[in-house]
């Protein structure tokens, strides 16, 4: 990791230099980068001087493989208290298209005065450049923040209570879902799902180090007959995405756990709910998971019983207070197997 770190830092220095109109001598990289990293740049470029684009490409494709920086060419890290707004135009009046949570990564495409045009995850747009860490400072921060995830490659994957095919499973996750890795154990990977530990088979996941990226702001897909209050509940809940998870908390701004989040969202609409996911599952009317509408609640197992709750927002998505490491997020409704659903809003 240290070799990759030094190489990445050096390349970023070169990117900055090239960005100022300087030509960089590829043959002179030996003292700082050293070893195979230098040879990789010089040999792949086969030229005495390199442009900023050459250096960026070499960094993204050669030096950063296997690190959180892989795939980034001009990385920046958000440095805000909560969320950094991403807008469609370089103006505070521009349409909001996404949110860059604190310590999230983006690629800076261009800078125009106080605004930077960025790409992050599925979002692209403008942010205030003053709230971004860039250059070697961003590289250092990215290497510090990188977290390991296991991406599911099978159509569906059992999450077991012990690292054995003989062990019971407590949920299933679909293809493409990314799970937080706690430990790699050879044939098994220990993962975290909403604060609950489990084990998945290594052969059915791809493990990599990643950084948080931007959250998209899109309209939920509402079906016919969905009431205005259901739409209002979902939109109200979504505005707190990116805020903290706090065990036992009920504050939408200072922190809440899963049932505390649901409790506080519905309290805003005059509905009183208990502060327990298991108790909330017995509120309202129990319905089939396949019949959920925006504003209904979905419940998930934790261990032997219900231990997690989320608000369905339409389009196959939920919003929920997931865990201390992720906070309030939007996920696929079937990111793991829901066990039941409840309708609190009757219409």
C-alpha positions in Angstrom: 0.0 0.0 0.0 2.9 2.4 0.7 4.3 2.0 -2.8 0.9 2.7 -4.3 0.4 5.7 -1.9 3.7 7.3 -2.9 3.1 6.7 -6.5 -0.4 8.1 -6.4 0.8 11.2 -4.6 3.6 11.8 -7.0 1.4 11.4 -10.0 -1.0 13.9 -8.5 1.8 16.4 -8.2 2.5 15.8 -11.9 -1.2 16.2 -12.8 -1.2 19.6 -11.0 2.0 20.6 -12.7 0.7 19.6 -16.1 -2.5 21.4 -15.4 -0.5 24.6 -15.0 0.8 24.2 -18.5 4.1 22.5 -17.6 5.6 19.6 -19.5 6.6 16.7 -17.3 9.7 14.6 -18.1 8.8 11.0 -17.9 12.4 9.9 -17.6 12.8 12.0 -14.4 10.2 10.1 -12.4 12.6 7.4 -11.1 13.7 9.2 -7.9 10.2 9.7 -6.6 8.1 6.9 -7.9 10.7 4.2 -8.2 10.6 0.6 -9.4 7.9 -0.8 -11.5 5.6 2.2 -11.2 8.1 4.4 -13.0 8.8 1.8 -15.7 5.1 1.3 -16.2 4.5 5.0 -17.0 7.6 5.5 -19.1 7.2 2.3 -21.1 3.5 2.7 -21.7 3.8 6.3 -22.8 7.1 5.8 -24.8 7.8 9.5 -24.9 10.0 12.1 -23.1 7.2 14.4 -22.0 3.7 13.7 -21.0 0.5 15.7 -20.9 -1.9 16.0 -18.0 -4.2 13.5 -19.8 -1.3 11.0 -20.2 -0.6 11.2 -16.5 -4.2 10.9 -15.5 -4.7 7.9 -17.6 -1.5 6.2 -16.3 -2.6 6.9 -12.8 -6.1 5.6 -13.2 -5.1 2.5 -15.2 -1.8 1.5 -13.7 -0.9 3.0 -10.3 -4.2 2.9 -8.5 -5.3 -0.6 -9.2 -6.5 -2.3 -6.1 -6.8 0.9 -4.1 -9.8 3.2 -3.3 -8.4 5.5 -6.0 -8.9 3.1 -8.8 -11.0 4.5 -11.7 -10.5 8.2 -10.6 -8.4 10.5 -12.7 -8.7 13.8 -10.9 -10.1 12.8 -7.5 -11.5 15.2 -5.0 -13.1 14.6 -1.6 -16.0 16.6 -0.2 -15.2 18.5 3.0 -18.5 19.6 4.5 -20.4 19.1 7.8 -23.2 17.2 6.2 -24.0 17.2 2.5 -22.7 19.2 -0.5 -25.4 20.1 -3.1 -24.8 19.1 -6.7 -26.6 21.4 -9.1 -27.4 21.2 -12.8 -26.0 24.7 -13.4 -23.2 26.7 -11.8 -25.5 28.7 -9.6 -27.1 28.4 -6.2 -30.4 28.7 -8.0 -29.6 25.7 -10.2 -31.7 22.5 -10.0 -30.6 20.1 -7.3 -29.5 16.9 -9.0 -27.6 15.1 -6.2 -25.9 15.3 -2.8 -22.2 14.7 -2.1 -22.0 13.4 1.5 -19.1 14.5 3.6 -15.9 12.4 2.8 -17.4 11.3 -0.5 -15.3 11.1 -3.7 -15.8 12.7 -7.1 -13.8 13.3 -10.3 -13.3 17.0 -11.1 -13.9 17.5 -14.8 -13.3 21.3 -14.9 -13.2 24.3 -12.6 -14.8 27.7 -13.5 -14.3 30.3 -10.9 -15.9 29.2 -7.6 -17.7 26.2 -9.2 -16.3 22.7 -10.1 -18.0 20.4 -12.5 -17.8 16.9 -11.1 -18.9 13.3 -11.7 -19.6 11.0 -8.8 -21.4 7.7 -9.0 -24.4 8.3 -11.3 -24.4 12.0 -10.7 -22.8 14.9 -12.6 -23.1 18.6 -12.0 -21.7 21.6 -10.3 -20.5 22.0 -6.7 -18.8 24.9 -4.8 -15.1 24.2 -5.3 -14.2 25.6 -1.8 -15.8 22.5 -0.2 -13.5 20.0 -2.0 -10.2 18.6 -1.0 -8.0 18.2 -4.1 -4.5 17.2 -5.1 -2.3 15.2 -2.8 -4.6 16.2 0.1 -7.4 14.4 -1.6 -5.2 11.3 -2.3 -4.2 11.1 1.3 -7.8 11.4 2.5 -9.1 8.9 0.0 -6.6 6.2 1.1 -7.6 6.9 4.7 -11.4 6.7 3.9 -11.4 3.6 1.6 -13.7 0.9 2.8 -13.9 -2.7 1.6 -17.0 -4.1 0.0 -18.1 -7.4 -1.4 -20.2 -7.2 -4.6 -22.5 -10.2 -5.1 -21.9 -11.9 -8.4 -24.4 -14.8 -8.0 -28.1 -14.3 -8.9 -28.9 -14.6 -5.1 -26.6 -15.3 -2.2 -27.2 -16.7 1.2 -25.9 -14.7 4.2 -25.2 -17.4 6.9 -24.8 -17.1 10.6 -21.5 -19.0 10.6 -18.8 -19.5 7.8 -20.1 -22.9 6.7 -22.5 -24.2 4.1 -24.1 -26.3 6.9 -24.9 -23.1 8.9 -28.4 -21.5 8.8 -28.9 -18.4 6.7 -30.7 -15.4 7.9 -31.3 -13.5 4.7 -30.5 -13.5 1.0 -29.0 -10.7 -1.1 -29.4 -10.2 -4.9 -26.8 -9.9 -7.6 -25.0 -6.6 -7.7 -25.6 -5.7 -4.0 -22.5 -4.4 -2.2 -21.9 -5.6 1.4 -19.6 -4.0 3.9 -16.7 -6.3 4.5 -15.6 -6.9 8.1 -13.0 -9.6 7.5 -11.8 -11.9 4.7 -11.5 -15.5 5.9 -10.3 -17.4 2.9 -13.4 -19.2 1.5 -15.7 -16.9 3.4 -16.1 -13.2 3.9 -17.5 -11.7 7.1 -19.9 -8.9 6.2 -22.1 -6.3 7.9 -25.7 -5.7 6.9 -27.5 -3.0 8.8 -25.2 -3.6 11.8 -25.8 -7.4 11.8 -22.8 -9.7 11.1 -23.0 -12.6 8.6 -20.9 -14.7 6.2 -21.0 -15.1 2.5 -19.0 -17.5 0.3 -15.9 -15.8 -1.3 -16.5 -17.5 -4.7 -19.7 -15.6 -5.2 -18.5 -12.0 -4.4 -15.9 -9.6 -5.8 -14.0 -7.8 -3.0 -12.6 -4.3 -3.6 -11.8 -1.1 -1.8 -14.1 1.8 -2.5 -15.1 5.3 -1.5 -18.5 6.8 -0.9 -20.0 8.6 -3.9 -22.9 11.0 -4.6 -26.5 10.3 -3.9 -28.9 10.8 -6.8 -32.0 13.0 -6.4 -34.7 11.6 -8.5 -38.4 11.5 -8.4 -39.9 8.3 -6.9 -42.0 6.3 -9.4 -45.5 6.5 -8.0 -48.3 4.3 -9.3 -51.9 5.3 -10.0 -54.0 5.8 -7.0 -51.2 6.8 -4.6 -52.5 9.6 -2.4 -50.8 13.0 -1.9 -50.0 12.2 1.7 -48.1 9.0 0.6 -46.1 11.1 -1.8 -45.5 13.7 0.9 -44.3 11.2 3.4 -41.8 9.8 0.9 -40.5 13.1 -0.1 -40.2 14.2 3.5 -38.3 11.1 4.4 -35.8 11.4 1.5 -34.7 14.9 2.5 -32.8 13.4 5.5 -30.7 11.0 3.4 -27.1 11.4 4.4 -27.8 12.1 8.0 -26.5 10.1 10.9 -27.5 6.7 12.4 -27.6 6.8 16.2 -28.7 3.8 18.2 -31.8 4.7 20.2 -32.1 8.0 18.4 -35.2 9.6 17.0 -33.8 12.9 15.6 -34.0 13.3 11.8 -31.2 15.8 11.9 -29.0 14.7 14.8 -29.4 10.9 14.4 -31.9 8.1 14.5 -31.9 4.3 14.4 -34.2 2.5 11.9 -37.4 2.5 13.9 -36.6 6.0 15.3 -36.4 7.3 11.8 -39.7 5.8 10.8 -41.3 7.0 14.0 -40.2 10.6 13.5 -41.2 10.6 9.8 -44.7 9.5 10.5 -45.0 11.7 13.6 -44.7 14.7 11.2 -48.0 13.5 9.7 -49.8 12.9 13.0 -49.2 9.2 13.2 -47.9 7.8 16.4 -45.7 4.7 16.2 -43.7 2.7 18.9 -39.9 2.9 18.9 -39.3 -0.7 17.9 -39.2 -2.3 14.5 -40.8 -5.5 15.8 -43.7 -3.5 17.4 -44.1 -1.3 14.2 -44.6 -4.6 12.3 -47.8 -5.0 14.3 -49.1 -1.5 13.6 -51.6 -0.7 10.8 -52.5 -3.5 8.5 -50.2 -6.4 7.6 -50.0 -6.7 3.8 -48.1 -8.8 1.3 -44.6 -7.6 0.3 -45.7 -7.7 -3.3 -48.5 -5.3 -2.6 -46.5 -2.4 -1.1 -47.2 1.2 -2.1 -45.1 4.2 -1.4 -45.4 5.1 2.3 -45.8 1.4 3.4 -43.3 -0.2 5.7 -41.0 -3.1 4.9 -39.4 -5.3 7.6 -36.3 -7.4 7.6 -35.0 -10.1 9.9 -32.2 -9.6 12.4 -31.1 -12.8 13.9 -34.2 -14.8 14.8 -36.8 -12.1 14.5 -37.7 -8.7 13.0 -34.9 -6.2 13.6 -35.0 -3.7 10.8 -37.6 -1.4 9.2 -37.6 0.8 6.1 -40.1 3.1 4.3 -40.9 2.0 0.8 -40.7 5.0 -1.6 -41.7 3.5 -4.9 -39.6 2.3 -7.9 -38.3 -0.7 -6.0 -36.6 1.6 -3.5 -36.6 2.1 0.3 -35.3 4.9 2.6 -34.0 3.8 6.0 -31.5 4.4 8.8 -29.2 1.6 7.9 -26.2 1.5 10.3 -23.6 3.7 12.0 -21.3 3.5 9.0 -23.8 4.4 6.3 -26.4 6.5 8.1 -29.8 7.3 6.4 -29.7 5.9 2.9 -31.8 4.8 -0.1 -31.5 1.2 -1.0 -33.1 -1.4 -3.3 -36.2 -2.8 -1.5 -34.8 -6.3 -2.0 -31.2 -5.5 -1.0 -31.9 -8.4 1.3 -35.1 -10.4 1.7 -38.0 -8.5 3.3 -40.0 -10.8 5.6 -43.2 -8.8 5.9 -44.9 -5.4 5.2 -47.3 -3.2 7.0 -49.7 -0.4 5.8 -49.8 2.5 8.2 -51.5 5.0 5.9 -55.0 3.8 5.0 -56.4 5.1 1.7 
